[in-house]
Amino acid sequence: MIKLTHTISSTQTLIQQQIGIGKTIGFVPTMGALHEGHLQLIRRAVAENDIVVVSIFVNPIQFNNPDDLAKYPRTLEADLQMLESTGCHLVFAPSAEEMYPEPDLTEFDFGQLDKVMEGKFRPGHFKGVAIVVKKLFEIVIPHKAYFGEKDFQQLAIIKKMVEILQMPVEIVPCAIVREPDGLAMSSRNARLTAVERAEAPIIFKALSGIKENHSWFIPDGVKQLVRGEIQESPFFRVEYVDIVDTETLQPFEDWNDVEHAVVCVAAFIGSVRLIDNIVLY
């Protein structure tokens, strides 16, 4: 039976009891509207830890667009039903007032990590992400925390935050989970119309198509090819296509300049903003 808590104090009491008897804690932070991608993270956490905690919290301070925050799906009852089959032990679903009784003014210096891609188009987003993840880690005290690689830049930011604060948690990256047609699973997919949903896999088609033959072109050429293929659909408006070093998230001009490269995309289809990425090498 899954335990559900809404307060920091009750959550900490339950977790500290388990840590006190030597149990390992795995943690999967979410904003709810769960899908199979989340469930795979949770199942992996269950396989690797004694106790698994899932948080469900739509974090208001990471939304730079108030309309996006208002439209974000909140489906706690359905989420709890989905979690029943995963083996998760505790769900922490706080209110915004519980998490932020007063404004959190914590500042972070992520160097250039948060200046590109998402950081460029969503000012303040990663500060909000870092603040909430820091608070959640302090509440849950996990040994391991699991994050999907779809949010590639977010994963890099969280790793850097853990390094800066010297937090005793292992960050476990997990591969993108996709629909059979290649669309990366996302809570936002539920907002797509039937026509938009049919068009949405074009992003992955463009990314996977360039993976095999990227070396035929310079990085800027690959960016143009990916952007062009996505924008062949009249439903899409591409916000960015960037090719960056997987570690520094900085762009480069020659494939020989970096050990590993990833191409990251953000695009609007209708009013829904989708992100995806593929590691080239």
FIVOMI-620625 format. One record per residue: residue in one letter; x, y, z negated of N, C-alpha, C, O in turn. Coordinates in steps of 0.001 Angstrom, whole numbers, padded with zeros to 6 digits, always signed. Example, Ala and Ser with C-alpha at 12.3 -4.5 7.8 and 13.67 -1.06 7.14 Angstrom:
% residues 2
a+013190-005690-007800+012300-004500-007800+013200-003300-007800+014236-003319-008465/s+012850-002250-007080+013670-001060-007140+012900+000030-007870+013409+001138-008039/
//
This chain:
% residues 281
m+000846-001201+000000+000000+000000+000000+000886+001257+000000+001761+001403-000853/i+000654+002145+000946+001438+003372+001035+000981+004356-000033-000216+004576-000219/k+001944+004944-000729+001629+006011-001679+001642+007335-000935+002500+007558-000081/l+000694+008220-001252+000599+009541-000637+000784+010595-001720+000080+010582-002730/t+001726+011507-001512+001937+012600-002459+001829+013930-001732+002081+014032-000531/h+001445+014952-002504+001323+016298-001932+002204+017312-002653+002338+018450-002202/t+002807+016904-003774+003629+017849-004531+005082+017386-004590+005383+016195-004520/i+005959+018358-004720+007389+018065-004812+007685+017261-006074+008458+016304-006037/s+007068+017652-007194+007383+016997-008471+006974+015532-008473+007741+014683-008926/s+005778+015217-007974+005340+013812-007967+006185+012981-007008+006458+011810-007271/t+006596+013584-005902+007454+012890-004932+008812+012581-005552+009311+011461-005445/q+009396+013567-006194+010706+013371-006817+010662+012324-007919+011590+011527-008062/t+009587+012325-008698+009465+011345-009778+009490+009926-009222+010217+009069-009724/l+008687+009682-008176+008615+008347-007584+009958+007930-006977+010395+006791-007142/i+010607+008865-006275+011867+008527-005607+012975+008287-006630+013763+007352-006490/q+013032+009124-007644+014097+008970-008647+013960+007661-009428+014955+007087-009871/q+012724+007199-009590+012520+005880-010214+013187+004794-009370+013842+003899-009903/q+013013+004882-008050+013562+003870-007141+015087+003958-007071+015774+002936-007069/i+015608+005178-007014+017067+005352-006998+017659+004830-008303+018740+004242-008315/g+016941+005051-009395+017400+004611-010713+017582+003110-010829+018393+002638-011626/i+016823+002352-010028+016971+000890-010064+017787+000378-008866+017749-000802-008517/g+018530+001319-008250+019492+000918-007220+018949+000776-005813+019618+000207-004952/k+017747+001282-005560+017169+001156-004220+017755+002198-003271+018042+003324-003676/t+017930+001815-002005+018372+002772-000989+017146+003430-000361+016106+002797-000180/i+017290+004709-000033+016174+005502+000490+016426+005881+001943+017444+006497+002262/g+015502+005514+002817+015522+005958+004207+014442+007006+004389+013388+006926+003758/f+014689+007987+005245+013772+009121+005369+013544+009468+006834+014484+009559+007624/v+012262+009662+007179+011892+010110+008525+011027+011366+008382+009844+011263+008061/p+011604+012552+008616+010800+013771+008564+010006+013955+009852+010554+013799+010944/t+008722+014285+009737+007883+014495+010918+006975+015700+010701+006835+016205+009587/m+006365+016145+011790+005311+017159+011681+003952+016524+011966+002997+017211+012328/g+003879+015196+011796+002599+014523+011999+002267+014348+013463+003144+014401+014325/a+000959+014132+013742+000517+013787+015097+001396+012646+015610+001979+012725+016692/l+001475+011603+014818+002434+010525+015061+002133+009744+016330+000980+009613+016741/h+003182+009233+016935+003076+008398+018126+004120+007284+018020+004836+007189+017023/e+004199+006455+019039+005081+005289+018986+006545+005674+018787+007308+004918+018185/g+006936+006834+019284+008307+007285+019062+008624+007427+017585+009675+006985+017120/h+007701+008052+016842+007880+008152+015389+007908+006764+014748+008738+006482+013884/l+006993+005912+015182+006882+004596+014550+008153+003781+014723+008530+003009+013841/q+008817+003955+015871+010081+003229+016066+011164+003728+015114+011959+002937+014606/l+011197+005040+014871+012134+005572+013878+011857+004962+012509+012776+004562+011795/i+010582+004898+012157+010191+004405+010833+010503+002920+010701+010988+002479+009658/r+010231+002147+011744+010531+000708+011681+012037+000479+011518+012461-000417+010788/r+012833+001293+012201+014285+001145+012039+014690+001495+010603+015526+000816+010007/a+014101+002540+010062+014401+002927+008677+014016+001811+007711+014743+001528+006759/v+012868+001178+007960+012406+000066+007104+013397-001104+007168+013662-001757+006159/a+013936-001356+008354+014876-002468+008520+016209-002208+007819+016923-003150+007477/e+016548-000936+007603+017885-000593+007114+017904-000060+005684+018980+000238+005165/n+016737+000071+005025+016673+000648+003684+015668-000105+002815+014793-000802+003327/d+015802+000042+001500+014859-000601+000575+013526+000134+000532+012466-000490+000516/i+013584+001466+000513+012397+002306+000402+012427+003312+001544+013468+003907+001821/v+011289+003507+002209+011221+004475+003310+010176+005537+003005+009026+005237+002683/v+010608+006783+003116+009750+007946+002900+009538+008637+004238+010484+008836+005000/v+008285+009004+004521+007954+009781+005716+007331+011092+005240+006404+011084+004429/s+007834+012204+005738+007173+013475+005437+006311+013882+006624+006675+013667+007780/i+005165+014474+006315+004261+015017+007336+004006+016468+006945+003258+016755+006009/f+004638+017371+007677+004546+018786+007339+004766+019623+008580+005848+019593+009166/v+003752+020372+008989+003897+021295+010115+004548+022556+009555+003908+023356+008873/n+005827+022712+009858+006658+023744+009234+006442+025105+009899+006908+025316+011019/p+005754+026024+009240+005394+027277+009920+006577+028146+010298+006496+028911+011259/i+007697+028042+009547+008792+028983+009799+009686+028581+010970+010637+029293+011290/q+009390+027439+011618+010187+027099+012802+009453+027414+014097+009962+027143+015185/f+008257+027986+013985+007490+028376+015170+007695+029857+015430+007321+030690+014605/n+008292+030197+016578+008412+031605+016926+007179+032087+017682+007018+033286+017912/n+006304+031151+018071+005073+031488+018796+003872+031134+017916+003580+029952+017735/p+003166+032134+017362+002030+031861+016470+000950+031003+017123+000291+030209+016451/d+000768+031165+018434-000243+030389+019149+000124+028906+019164-000743+028041+019041/d+001420+028623+019317+001912+027239+019312+001664+026607+017937+001249+025452+017842/l+001922+027375+016881+001667+026885+015520+000189+026583+015318-000165+025547+014755/a-000673+027481+015775-002120+027298+015602-002631+026066+016340-003537+025380+015868/k-002036+025789+017510-002507+024673+018339-001865+023336+017968-002299+022290+018449/y-000834+023361+017117-000140+022108+016819-001098+021138+016138-001739+021501+015151/p-001210+019898+016650-002206+018956+016102-001911+018554+014665-000767+018283+014300/r-002962+018522+013861-002851+018090+012461-003819+016928+012260-005035+017120+012253/t-003280+015736+012098-004098+014510+012130-003710+013567+010999-003393+012402+011241/l-003732+014067+009765-003200+013304+008638-003873+011942+008485-003184+010940+008295/e-005194+011884+008565-005882+010595+008365-005455+009571+009412-005160+008421+009090/a-005428+010004+010660-005011+009097+011741-003544+008692+011560-003172+007547+011817/d-002725+009635+011119-001303+009331+010896-001142+008261+009822-000352+007331+009982/l-001883+008391+008741-001782+007416+007649-002195+006027+008123-001596+005031+007717/q-003206+005954+008973-003640+004658+009517-002527+004039+010364-002262+002839+010285/m-001881+004881+011176-000794+004370+012021+000371+003854+011177+001036+002888+011551/l+000612+004498+010047+001746+004131+009203+001534+002814+008459+002500+002197+008012/e+000296+002384+008323-000009+001168+007553+000784-000041+008042+001187-000889+007245/s+001004-000117+009344+001636-001308+009918+003163-001220+009946+003820-002170+010373/t+003743-000098+009499+005186+000095+009688+006028-000438+008534+007214-000718+008710/g+005425-000580+007351+006214-000960+006180+006743+000227+005403+007503+000056+004449/c+006345+001445+005804+006719+002662+005077+006086+002633+003683+004990+002101+003509/h+006775+003205+002689+006334+003111+001300+005674+004375+000762+004735+004305-000030/l+006175+005536+001199+005712+006797+000615+005570+007854+001697+006458+008025+002533/v+004444+008564+001676+004219+009687+002588+004117+010960+001751+003298+011057+000837/f+004956+011922+002081+004948+013219+001415+004335+014232+002377+004925+014552+003409/a+003152+014732+002035+002413+015653+002912+002093+016940+002145+000968+017122+001679/p+003063+017816+002017+002863+019032+001232+002130+020123+002017+002019+020056+003242/s+001637+021114+001298+001102+022321+001922+002247+023309+002147+003337+023140+001600/a+001995+024329+002945+003000+025370+003145+003298+026081+001826+004437+026470+001566/e+002267+026249+000994+002450+026928-000299+003336+026096-001225+004118+026647-002000/e+003214+024785-001144+004042+023913-001968+005515+024012-001546+006409+024052-002391/m+005749+024051-000246+007122+024097+000260+007731+025489+000140+008932+025630-000092/y+006904+026512+000299+007405+027886+000278+006590+028747-000687+005830+029609-000246/p+006737+028525-002004+006023+029376-002958+006455+030836-002846+005719+031753-003212/e+007666+031023-002332+008152+032355-001985+009038+032204-000748+009515+031105-000464/p+009262+033293-000011+010057+033168+001219+011446+032600+000944+012101+032975-000029/d+011888+031690+001813+013224+031115+001704+014145+031904+002628+013968+031891+003847/l+015121+032585+002052+015988+033489+002811+017350+032877+003108+018297+033595+003431/t+017456+031552+003002+018735+030875+003277+019227+031204+004683+018447+031205+005635/e+020510+031480+004808+021134+031744+006108+022166+030659+006395+022796+030131+005479/f+022330+030335+007669+023308+029336+008094+024153+029922+009215+023687+030757+009990/d+025390+029478+009290+026249+029853+010416+026554+028591+011218+027408+027787+010844/f+025850+028440+012309+026037+027265+013159+026976+027551+014335+027036+026774+015288/g+027704+028663+014266+028597+029005+015370+027796+029217+016646+026844+029997+016670/q+028185+028524+017699+027496+028653+018995+026401+027601+019198+025680+027644+020195/l+026274+026658+018261+025324+025550+018455+023890+026028+018645+023142+025455+019438/d+023502+027078+017918+022110+027532+017970+021914+028743+018871+020856+029372+018838/k+022918+029077+019676+022815+030266+020541+022357+029917+021950+021977+030805+022713/v+022387+028638+022305+022096+028215+023686+020757+027475+023733+020172+027167+022695/m+020286+027198+024934+019101+026364+025186+017911+026769+024309+017386+027873+024454/e+017486+025890+023409+016322+026195+022571+016532+027472+021766+015618+028281+021615/g+017759+027642+021246+018048+028822+020440+017904+030114+021219+017524+031144+020663/k+018208+030059+022506+018112+031244+023362+016654+031645+023600+016326+032830+023653/f+015793+030649+023741+014397+030923+024086+013447+030915+022884+012304+031360+022989/r+013926+030405+021741+013067+030324+020556+013811+030922+019356+014243+030188+018467/p+013960+032238+019329+014727+032876+018255+014162+032529+016870+012955+032592+016639/g+015065+032164+015962+014652+031823+014604+014240+030385+014415+014062+029929+013285/h+014084+029655+015523+013576+028282+015434+014491+027397+014591+014027+026710+013681/f+015783+027413+014892+016683+026482+014200+016948+026890+012761+017247+026040+011921/k+016844+028171+012467+016923+028586+011063+015770+027951+010289+015959+027438+009187/g+014571+027991+010878+013400+027373+010238+013537+025873+010092+013147+025306+009072/v+014093+025222+011114+014321+023774+011058+015318+023439+009949+015085+022540+009141/a+016430+024171+009923+017474+023883+008938+016967+024098+007508+017270+023309+006614/i+016203+025159+007300+015675+025434+005957+014776+024299+005494+014903+023831+004363/v+013862+023848+006362+012916+022816+005916+013611+021471+005738+013297+020741+004798/v+014544+021129+006616+015237+019843+006482+016108+019849+005219+016174+018846+004508/k+016765+020958+004944+017547+021078+003706+016645+020852+002491+016993+020089+001590/k+015488+021514+002468+014556+021363+001333+014080+019915+001210+014014+019368+000109/l+013751+019302+002342+013270+017921+002325+014358+016963+001842+014080+016042+001075/f+015589+017179+002287+016693+016327+001825+016893+016473+000317+017190+015493-000366/e+016731+017682-000201+016896+017906-001636+015776+017251-002443+015979+016855-003591/i+014600+017142-001838+013458+016510-002517+013572+014986-002457+013405+014304-003468/v+013857+014462-001266+013809+013009-001032+015124+012319-001413+015121+011138-001762/i+016225+013031-001351+017570+012494-001646+017822+011191-000879+018145+010170-001486/p+017676+011222+000447+017840+009973+001205+019294+009567+001380+020196+010404+001407/h+019499+008258+001499+020813+007753+001897+020985+007887+003410+022072+008197+003898/k+019892+007647+004147+019906+007773+005604+018662+008531+006053+017579+008355+005495/a+018831+009384+007077+017687+010104+007663+017720+009906+009177+018783+009938+009796/y+016548+009701+009758+016428+009257+011148+015796+010352+012017+014745+010901+011688/f+016464+010651+013129+016004+011697+014039+016087+011199+015476+017030+010500+015847/g+015095+011564+016281+015085+011177+017682+015994+012054+018521+016165+013238+018233/e+016577+011472+019556+017493+012201+020423+016777+013066+021457+017431+013783+022214/k+015443+013013+021504+014732+013914+022417+015034+015364+022055+015230+016207+022930/d+015067+015641+020752+015441+016970+020268+016963+016989+020073+017462+017025+018949/f+017679+016963+021195+019127+016767+021170+019834+017883+020406+020734+017631+019605/q+019414+019115+020666+020055+020257+020005+019723+020284+018510+020580+020595+017683/q+018488+019960+018178+018092+019900+016767+018957+018900+016004+019389+019170+014883/l+019205+017756+016611+020036+016724+015990+021445+017265+015707+022004+017023+014638/a+022010+017996+016669+023343+018588+016482+023336+019611+015349+024278+019675+014559/i+022275+020407+015272+022147+021430+014218+022064+020762+012850+022713+021206+011903/i+021269+019698+012740+021103+019018+011452+022412+018365+011013+022778+018431+009840/k+023115+017738+011949+024428+017170+011622+025364+018256+011092+026089+018043+010121/k+025339+019424+011741+026209+020524+011327+025799+021039+009950+026661+021348+009126/m+024509+021133+009691+024036+021597+008384+024505+020660+007271+024961+021108+006219/v+024387+019365+007515+024834+018364+006527+026330+018508+006275+026797+018392+005142/e+027075+018764+007354+028529+018944+007224+028844+020214+006419+029688+020188+005524/i+028168+021317+006738+028420+022596+006052+028121+022475+004556+028904+022919+003716/l+026973+021865+004238+026525+021778+002840+027079+020546+002118+026861+020363+000921/q+027796+019707+002869+028371+018468+002312+027290+017634+001603+027473+017170+000478/m+026160+017462+002304+025057+016684+001742+025348+015191+001905+025824+014773+002961/p+025074+014389+000890+025418+012957+000939+024364+012118+001662+023796+011189+001089/v+024113+012457+002921+023111+011718+003702+023711+011382+005063+024384+012208+005680/e+023458+010166+005520+023890+009750+006861+022787+010068+007858+021651+009621+007695/i+023115+010836+008887+022145+011158+009936+022214+010060+011001+023275+009795+011567/v+021072+009429+011263+021012+008308+012209+020270+008753+013473+019050+008916+013440/p+020992+008954+014599+020331+009315+015851+019624+008089+016444+020149+006977+016393/c+018438+008304+017004+017666+007208+017606+017281+007579+019036+016902+008716+019316/a+017383+006606+019929+017150+006840+021357+015738+007349+021628+014799+007054+020889/i+015614+008122+022710+014308+008631+023136+013387+007459+023451+013787+006501+024114/v+012161+007544+022972+011150+006533+023287+010255+007112+024386+009765+008236+024274/r+010050+006332+025442+009329+006832+026617+008078+006016+026906+007979+004837+026563/e+007138+006679+027541+005970+005989+028094+006439+005123+029261+007544+005320+029765/p+005606+004157+029704+006018+003307+030831+006406+004091+032085+007220+003618+032878/d+005835+005279+032274+006177+006072+033465+007346+007021+033223+007667+007840+034086/g+007984+006920+032061+009192+007693+031794+009006+008945+030962+009992+009491+030466/l+007787+009422+030789+007563+010632+030000+008023+010408+028558+007626+009435+027917/a+008865+011316+028052+009315+011224+026667+008129+011411+025732+007357+012359+025878/m+007987+010501+024768+006866+010606+023831+007001+011872+022988+008084+012200+022504/s+005886+012572+022823+005859+013817+022069+004441+014061+021576+003471+013713+022250/s+004326+014659+020398+003006+015021+019882+002307+016007+020821+001078+016045+020885/r+003083+016793+021537+002498+017791+022445+001836+017143+023657+000997+017770+024304/n+002196+015899+023978+001602+015250+025145+000085+015136+025032-000618+015082+026041/a-000412+015100+023800-001864+014980+023586-002613+016196+024114-003821+016132+024338/r-001907+017296+024312-002550+018525+024793-002596+018608+026316-003186+019539+026864/l-001977+017643+027007-001964+017663+028470-003321+017262+029029-003960+016344+028515/t-003762+017947+030079-004945+017490+030799-004592+016223+031577-003418+015873+031690/a-005592+015541+032108-005339+014311+032870-004430+014594+034071-003538+013802+034375/v-004656+015713+034746-003839+016059+035916-002410+016374+035485-001453+015926+036116/e-002271+017144+034411-000937+017483+033907-000185+016235+033443+001017+016099+033670/r-000915+015327+032788-000269+014088+032310+000265+013278+033485+001322+012656+033384/a-000457+013284+034590-000010+012541+035772+001251+013164+036384+002078+012457+036960/e+001392+014473+036258+002551+015174+036824+003762+015169+035886+004900+015288+036341/a+003518+015032+034580+004563+015238+033569+005811+014368+033742+006903+014841+033425/p+005715+013117+034229+006924+012287+034362+007946+012800+035373+009038+012242+035480/i+007608+013857+036116+008550+014413+037092+009864+014828+036410+010937+014727+037005/i+009768+015292+035163+010996+015707+034464+011962+014530+034367+013133+014651+034728/f+011473+013401+033884+012354+012238+033720+012822+011712+035073+013957+011256+035206/k+011963+011775+036060+012337+011334+037410+013527+012161+037916+014473+011622+038489/a+013460+013468+037693+014552+014343+038139+015838+014052+037360+016926+014032+037935/l+015707+013827+036055+016879+013566+035223+017521+012224+035554+018739+012135+035714/s+016700+011180+035656+017265+009851+035905+017815+009754+037323+018760+009006+037575/g+017226+010508+038251+017698+010486+039632+019097+011050+039784+019865+010611+040640/i+019428+012036+038938+020734+012680+039066+021811+011964+038253+023000+012191+038474/k+021414+011107+037320+022399+010462+036438+023443+009671+037231+024637+009737+036936/e+022988+008933+038226+023885+008040+038961+024836+008790+039891+025963+008347+040115/n+024385+009925+040436+025220+010585+041452+025609+012012+041074+025914+012820+041952/h+025603+012334+039766+025933+013699+039358+027335+014111+039792+027580+015283+040077/s+028261+013141+039844+029659+013473+040134+029863+013924+041585+030939+014408+041938/w+028836+013767+042421+028945+014249+043794+028873+015781+043849+029241+016391+044853/f+028407+016378+042785+028138+017819+042777+028864+018473+041603+029246+017794+040650/i+029053+019779+041674+029544+020512+040511+028380+020652+039521+027224+020528+039925/p+028659+020906+038232+027568+021010+037258+026463+021998+037659+025278+021706+037491/d+026852+023165+038189+025825+024131+038604+024943+023578+039713+023748+023870+039773/g+025540+022775+040589+024760+022158+041659+023740+021173+041115+022610+021113+041600/v+024138+020394+040101+023215+019451+039462+022052+020201+038811+020900+019782+038918/k+022358+021308+038139+021306+022116+037513+020281+022576+038548+019074+022518+038311/q+020775+023031+039692+019876+023511+040737+019026+022377+041305+017844+022564+041594/l+019635+021200+041463+018889+020054+041990+017758+019638+041042+016632+019395+041475/v+018075+019559+039735+017073+019150+038744+015957+020183+038685+014778+019829+038708/r+016324+021459+038609+015323+022524+038565+014429+022476+039809+013206+022583+039719/g+015068+022313+040966+014310+022300+042214+013330+021149+042294+012200+021323+042748/e+013758+019961+041853+012860+018801+041914+011662+018980+040990+010538+018646+041365/i+011890+019501+039789+010772+019707+038855+009813+020755+039401+008595+020600+039313/q+010371+021821+039966+009515+022916+040431+008854+022630+041769+008092+023458+042268/e+009134+021464+042362+008349+021047+043528+006890+020837+043130+005988+020949+043960/s+006669+020529+041840+005296+020415+041352+004777+021808+041024+005418+022541+040272/p+003616+022187+041580+003081+023529+041298+002627+023695+039847+002327+024805+039408/f+002578+022594+039114+002107+022664+037722+003217+023112+036766+002937+023541+035646/f+004476+023014+037207+005599+023244+036306+006201+024636+036443+006287+025197+037536/r+006614+025172+035301+007469+026362+035263+008670+026011+034392+008538+025832+033181/v+009841+025913+035016+011045+025514+034286+011572+026706+033477+011746+027804+034005/e+011821+026465+032188+012400+027513+031339+013925+027466+031421+014569+028496+031618/y+014497+026280+031271+015934+026150+031475+016286+024725+031877+015599+023767+031525/v+017374+024618+032623+018096+023361+032841+019542+023679+032506+020158+024528+033152/d+020089+023006+031503+021473+023263+031107+022244+021950+031036+021712+020925+030609/i+023479+021995+031452+024393+020850+031316+025485+021271+030351+026208+022235+030603/v+025604+020547+029246+026502+020974+028174+027299+019797+027622+026948+018634+027822/d+028374+020130+026926+029156+019152+026168+028271+018593+025051+027615+019356+024342/t+028250+017283+024893+027358+016678+023895+027719+017076+022462+026863+017035+021578/e+028980+017463+022221+029405+017831+020866+029225+019317+020584+028666+019690+019552/t+029691+020159+021487+029676+021610+021236+028404+022282+021756+028079+023398+021352/l+027691+021605+022647+026495+022131+023335+026816+023342+024217+025927+024120+024563/q+028100+023492+024576+028490+024619+025423+028577+024181+026883+028961+023049+027175/p+028216+025087+027800+028306+024767+029229+029764+024687+029684+030671+025154+028996/f+029966+024091+030847+031314+023942+031399+031206+023958+032915+030116+023843+033475/e+032356+024101+033572+032357+024260+035036+032831+023032+035790+032565+022890+036984/d+033536+022141+035096+034127+020980+035773+033878+019737+034930+034030+019771+033709/w+033496+018640+035577+033196+017402+034846+034391+016932+034015+034210+016272+032992/n+035598+017263+034444+036793+016826+033720+037050+017636+032447+037937+017305+031660/d+036262+018700+032253+036479+019568+031086+035945+018949+029793+036347+019360+028705/v+035046+017969+029897+034424+017406+028690+034431+015881+028751+034461+015278+029824/e+034401+015277+027559+034357+013811+027475+032974+013264+027763+032817+012241+028429/h+031959+013975+027243+030572+013522+027395+029674+014716+027694+029808+015782+027093/a+028757+014513+028636+027878+015610+029053+026418+015175+028991+026092+014008+029210/v+025551+016133+028688+024118+015886+028650+023427+016994+029431+023832+018154+029364/v+022389+016637+030168+021572+017648+030836+020256+017760+030075+019565+016768+029847/c+019927+018991+029688+018744+019259+028865+017791+020165+029630+018209+021094+030321/v+016489+019872+029488+015454+020597+030233+014351+021041+029282+013962+020302+028377/a+013854+022249+029496+012602+022692+028880+011741+023255+030000+012208+024059+030806/a+010484+022832+030048+009593+023297+031114+008162+023334+030608+007741+022501+029806/f+007431+024317+031094+006002+024406+030788+005210+023708+031879+005467+023890+033069/i+004244+022906+031455+003248+022378+032385+001907+022856+031835+001458+022407+030781/g+001287+023760+032554+000149+024474+031981+000636+025284+030788+001590+026053+030907/s-000018+025114+029631+000385+025852+028429+001263+025015+027501+001633+025466+026417/v+001597+023784+027932+002326+022859+027061+003808+022882+027434+004176+022737+028600/r+004642+023065+026419+006087+023121+026639+006694+021761+026327+006578+021262+025207/l+007348+021160+027333+007970+019846+027186+009484+019987+027240+010009+020812+027988/i+010195+019169+026437+011650+019113+026532+012066+017665+026763+011366+016726+026385/d+013227+017515+027395+013762+016173+027649+015248+016323+027933+015741+017430+028151/n+015954+015201+027929+017375+015237+028231+017840+013860+028650+017166+012859+028408/i+018994+013823+029278+019621+012532+029587+021132+012731+029512+021668+013701+030048/v+021809+011802+028842+023266+011849+028765+023809+011323+030079+023471+010217+030501/l+024651+012116+030728+025177+011763+032054+026345+010780+031932+026465+009846+032724/y+027192+010999+030945+028343+010101+030733+028898+010356+029353+029871+009718+028951/
//
